[in-house]
Amino acid sequence: MKEKQIADWILYSTCDEDAYSELKALKVSNEDEVLCVTGSACRVLSLLAEKPKNITAIDFAAGQNYLLELKIAAIKNLTYDQLLGFFGVEQMSKEQRWKYFISLKDKITDEAFQYFCYYCKEIKEGVLYRGRHEKFYVYFLSPFLHFLYGKEFKEMFETECIERQKEIYFKKIRGPFWRLMIKKGFSKWLLKGILNNKDYETEFEVGDLGNYMLKTLDHTFSTHLAKYNDWLSMMINGRYLGRHAMPHFLSKDSYESIRNANTKIEIITMDLVDYCKKVKNERFSVFSLSDVSSCISKPRFNELLSQLPRLSRSRGRLCYRNFISRHKIPNALSQKIQIDVDMCNQLNHSDRAFSYQFEVALINN
Ligand SMILES: C[S@@+](CC[C@H](N)C(=O)[O-])C[C@H]1O[C@@H](n2cnc3c(N)ncnc32)[C@H](O)[C@@H]1O
């Protein structure tokens, strides 16, 4: 395969969302037909663990869809110990990871196999921490934070007591330097750098991003034990610290459930809005749109929402996340797509992926 035909390396290799919130919101059953944005593939896998009738996973970035193929094949064909080593969550030699990858050749499409052969270094390192987004945490943020607050974070990730965690955060970490760093560090330019994809139509609607991030960090350190928070650990430690703190899709229970699922999975590489415009009526009952709002302009997002009542079965469920943009349900659609205010409030409080606003709605067709 020629170099120019190879899709860009993946941006997202593991989840930065809280699948537990999504599962509470969507209440997926084996009758459901799910439309899901692929992203890092982790949410697709969490939904798959609920064994719906079928899942259509869509992403315009081919690499993200290849990653989904690879993750499904690895879960279905490796033991749990092998899987964690293959993904890079636990120790394994590069040679062994490559051997496992080769053993999955017939379980993924030829395109996906060629893609990962081209990016073989990432497979050998363990693909889960190798997205361009994740490398920012692994190579920059985590070493930087540990240089400044290594001792404090070590203690924080060990404690089982939320009061002790609050004491460490508010008394030992959240001083003038931390506040300055968060307020000035979380800028539009940094996020543009992290979300560096030429196809994204990113809109920045949070006025004071630094202040917003400080508030959400204060909330998360006061509410959720770091020890069990996979995404916080990924950001601060550049990895998951053990089997007690895995993302939902990678827990032993989800692993078993995914292996037993007979769900039909269709993987589509195309623009989500264009896809929704051509899908037949009442095709889906569940819509999991991730934080696609960070990549789509408001007019395009509204175009997408306007298709959902047609695509949805009666009482369809929708969830998505807002981060730097604030794409809400427009008034013109509010009868057909009804935000579940109580559920949003409840999940926004308990959600462990602290930077997002979680939106949950019921769709009447
Ligand atoms: C912001 S990322 C979300 C990653 C996510 N937080 C996770 O944990 O997996 C959204 C994903 O949507 C895809 N995407 C964005 N806009 C899209 C569009 N218009 N059509 C299809 N996929 C799109 C991106 O390629 C990316 O993989």
The ligand as an SDF file (V2000), in Angstrom:
LIG
                    3D

 27 29  0  0  0  0  0  0  0  0999 V2000
  -14.6270   14.4040   19.6230 C   0  0  0  0  0  0  0  0  0  0  0  0
  -14.4780   12.6780   19.2060 S   0  0  0  0  0  0  0  0  0  0  0  0
  -15.0110   11.8620   20.5420 C   0  0  0  0  0  0  0  0  0  0  0  0
  -14.1020   10.8520   21.1390 C   0  0  0  0  0  0  0  0  0  0  0  0
  -14.7620   10.3920   22.3700 C   0  0  0  0  0  0  0  0  0  0  0  0
  -14.7440   11.3730   23.4080 N   0  0  0  0  0  0  0  0  0  0  0  0
  -14.3490    9.0360   22.8420 C   0  0  0  0  0  0  0  0  0  0  0  0
  -14.1770    8.8460   24.0290 O   0  0  0  0  0  0  0  0  0  0  0  0
  -14.2600    8.1410   22.0070 O   0  0  0  0  0  0  0  0  0  0  0  0
  -15.6870   12.4780   18.1380 C   0  0  0  0  0  0  0  0  0  0  0  0
  -15.4700   11.4600   17.0290 C   0  0  0  0  0  0  0  0  0  0  0  0
  -16.4390   11.8340   16.0820 O   0  0  0  0  0  0  0  0  0  0  0  0
  -15.8830   11.8110   14.7730 C   0  0  0  0  0  0  0  0  0  0  0  0
  -16.6030   12.8270   14.0090 N   0  0  0  0  0  0  0  0  0  0  0  0
  -16.6040   14.1550   14.2220 C   0  0  0  0  0  0  0  0  0  0  0  0
  -17.4040   14.7680   13.3290 N   0  0  0  0  0  0  0  0  0  0  0  0
  -17.9290   13.7960   12.5560 C   0  0  0  0  0  0  0  0  0  0  0  0
  -18.8460   13.7880   11.4560 C   0  0  0  0  0  0  0  0  0  0  0  0
  -19.3470   14.9120   11.0010 N   0  0  0  0  0  0  0  0  0  0  0  0
  -19.1640   12.6120   10.9120 N   0  0  0  0  0  0  0  0  0  0  0  0
  -18.6410   11.4510   11.3700 C   0  0  0  0  0  0  0  0  0  0  0  0
  -17.7740   11.3930   12.4120 N   0  0  0  0  0  0  0  0  0  0  0  0
  -17.4310   12.5510   12.9830 C   0  0  0  0  0  0  0  0  0  0  0  0
  -14.4120   12.1250   14.9650 C   0  0  0  0  0  0  0  0  0  0  0  0
  -13.6370   11.5800   13.9070 O   0  0  0  0  0  0  0  0  0  0  0  0
  -14.1130   11.4800   16.3230 C   0  0  0  0  0  0  0  0  0  0  0  0
  -13.6360   10.1800   16.2000 O   0  0  0  0  0  0  0  0  0  0  0  0
  1  2  1  0
  2  3  1  0
  2 10  1  0
  3  4  1  0
  4  5  1  0
  5  6  1  0
  5  7  1  0
  7  8  2  0
  7  9  1  0
 10 11  1  0
 11 12  1  0
 11 26  1  0
 12 13  1  0
 13 14  1  0
 13 24  1  0
 14 15  1  0
 14 23  1  0
 15 16  2  0
 16 17  1  0
 17 18  1  0
 17 23  2  0
 18 19  1  0
 18 20  2  0
 20 21  1  0
 21 22  2  0
 22 23  1  0
 24 25  1  0
 24 26  1  0
 26 27  1  0
M  CHG  2   2   1   9  -1
M  END
$$$$
